[in-house]
Amino acid sequence: MAKSSNQKAKILYLMELFLEQTDEEHPLSRRCLEEKLSDIGIRAERKTLYNDIETLKSFGLDIAYRKEQPEGYYLAQREFELPELKLLVDAVQSSRFITQKKSDSLIRKIAKLASRYEARSLQRQVVVADRIKAMNESIYYNVDKLHAAIGRDEQIVFRYFEWTVSKEIRLKKDGERYCVSPWALTWDNENYYLIGYDMEAGIIKHFRVDKMLHIELEGQKRAGREEFSRFDLAQYTKRTFSMFGGNEETVRLRFHNRFVGVVIDRFGKDVSLRPDGETHFTARVQVAVSEQFFGWMTGLGRDAQILSPQSVVDEYRRLLGDLEDMYKDAE
């Protein structure tokens, strides 16, 4: 860029210096600012530099002056505080649905919101034991497309896949496209799910976003509006374990008192709880009865029990019996 062009953009370069190279621990003196501008071919006199700093302050930059050593000017407040940026970095790094490549790219962009000195503390690895990152790089853009379809009130078509034992992708329905009206995105068990109305089946379904391929907007208005007017997403995710469906039942459960926090975390603060003696309580909840629900109950051990209805108790007993037989056969 020509020197005259640089001179016209002086105040922009000055703003960039404050954004990228200053914070409270790393101010820049007037002389240092002049030298840095001179390095890129910009002449800065003392009076005009002061005027430019005042202009940037009037524009909204919180530029402060530090009198003690090291003395100088610095950007005192930014759009995001450093603890907020660390929180964002931790969320990106530990997120299962974002691939490692995309995680690295996002963290580099987040780091640009801090000074280059503060950015060093953002380049860190969050320790998450055996973290498995998503392998579908397109999920990042899938989410954007789904939000666009919901915002435009349009149907979508896509292909859906599952993994084979040989770790290869196999398209479901022999590669036939799904036609769905998207209504909501939800986050459950570290995965994104699309909640939509399947026109062919005539019911509400959910789909793992990272298993959706070749999403296209159809340009046709969404169907299922009446069904979704009665749909409660919060209740749906509470009663659906790991997004595995099943027949919905109101069940009564009994737990030791030490599990009250676990039950509230799972079903929400409004869950109906009643004391059952001094050491136990009962809960009445609506769940999608599935092996995942039974697995959750089993994981709580001997102090978690299904009381009713009897049909669900019998189904659970059959599952436990089948598992016992399976391991007997193994012996």
BELQUIPE-V52274 format. One record per pair of residues at least 6 apart in sequence whose C-alpha atoms are under 8 Angstrom apart, sorted by the first residue. I is the first residue (numbers start at 0). GAP is how many residues later the second one is. Records with the same first field share a line. If there is no record, write none. Layout:
I: GAP / GAP
//
This chain:
2: 38 / 39
5: 34 / 35 / 36
6: 34 / 35 / 36
9: 27 / 32
10: 41 / 45
12: 24
13: 19 / 23
14: 41
17: 56 / 57
18: 56 / 95 / 96
19: 92 / 94 / 95 / 96
20: 94 / 95 / 96
21: 6 / 51 / 52 / 53 / 93 / 94 / 95
22: 51 / 52 / 53 / 92 / 94
23: 42 / 50 / 51 / 52
24: 45
25: 44 / 48
26: 38 / 39 / 43 / 44 / 45 / 46 / 47
27: 43 / 44 / 45 / 46
28: 42 / 43 / 44
29: 16 / 19 / 42 / 43
33: 9 / 10 / 11 / 15
36: 6 / 7
37: 6
52: 10
55: 7
56: 6
60: 14 / 16
61: 13 / 14 / 15 / 16
62: 10 / 11 / 12 / 13 / 14
63: 9 / 10 / 11 / 12
64: 6 / 7 / 8 / 9
65: 6 / 7 / 8
77: 36
78: 34
79: 33 / 34
81: 32 / 36
84: 25 / 26 / 28 / 37
85: 36
87: 22
88: 18 / 21 / 33
89: 36
91: 6 / 11 / 14 / 15
92: 7 / 10 / 11 / 14 / 32 / 33
93: 32 / 34 / 37
94: 38 / 95
95: 35 / 36 / 37 / 38 / 94 / 95
96: 36 / 37 / 42 / 93 / 94 / 95 / 113
97: 35 / 36 / 39 / 41 / 42
98: 34 / 35 / 36 / 37 / 38
99: 33 / 34
101: 35
106: 15 / 16
110: 8 / 11 / 12
111: 7
133: 76
135: 74 / 75
137: 72
138: 70 / 71
141: 67 / 68 / 70 / 73
142: 66
144: 70 / 71
145: 36
148: 6 / 7 / 33 / 68
149: 32 / 33 / 34
152: 68 / 69
153: 27 / 28 / 63 / 64 / 65 / 66 / 67 / 68
154: 24 / 25 / 26 / 27 / 62 / 63 / 64 / 65 / 66 / 67 / 68
155: 23 / 24 / 25 / 26 / 59 / 60 / 61 / 62
156: 20 / 21 / 22 / 23 / 57 / 58 / 59 / 60 / 61
157: 19 / 20 / 21 / 54 / 55 / 56 / 57 / 58
158: 12 / 13 / 16 / 17 / 18 / 19 / 53 / 54 / 55 / 56
159: 11 / 12 / 15 / 17 / 18 / 51 / 52 / 53
160: 8 / 9 / 10 / 11 / 50 / 51 / 52
161: 7 / 8 / 9 / 10 / 49
162: 6 / 7
163: 6
177: 20
178: 19 / 20 / 21
179: 16 / 17 / 18 / 19
180: 15 / 16 / 17 / 18 / 41 / 42 / 43
181: 12 / 13 / 14 / 15 / 40
182: 11 / 12 / 13 / 14 / 45
183: 10 / 11 / 12
184: 7 / 8 / 9 / 10
185: 6 / 7 / 8 / 9
186: 6
187: 49 / 54 / 55
188: 53
190: 17 / 18
191: 16 / 17 / 18
192: 13 / 14 / 15 / 16
193: 12 / 13 / 14 / 15
194: 9 / 10 / 11 / 12
195: 8 / 9 / 10
196: 6 / 7 / 8 / 26 / 27
197: 6 / 7
198: 24 / 25
203: 23
205: 37
236: 6
237: 28 / 29 / 30 / 49
238: 28 / 46 / 47 / 48 / 49
239: 47 / 48
240: 47 / 49 / 51 / 52
241: 50
243: 44 / 46 / 48
244: 43 / 44 / 45
245: 42 / 43 / 44
246: 41 / 42 / 43
247: 38 / 39 / 40 / 41
248: 37 / 38 / 39 / 40
249: 34 / 35 / 36 / 37 / 59
250: 33 / 34 / 35 / 36 / 55 / 56 / 57 / 58 / 61
251: 30 / 31 / 32 / 33 / 54 / 55 / 56 / 57
252: 29 / 30 / 31 / 32 / 51 / 52 / 53 / 54 / 55
253: 26 / 27 / 28 / 29 / 49 / 50 / 51 / 52 / 53
254: 25 / 26 / 27 / 48 / 49 / 50
255: 23 / 24 / 25 / 47 / 48
256: 22 / 23 / 24
263: 6 / 7
266: 18
270: 12 / 13 / 14
271: 11 / 12 / 13
272: 8 / 9 / 10 / 11
273: 7 / 8 / 9
274: 6 / 7
275: 6
286: 6
288: 23
293: 22
296: 7 / 8
297: 6
305: 6 / 7
306: 6
//
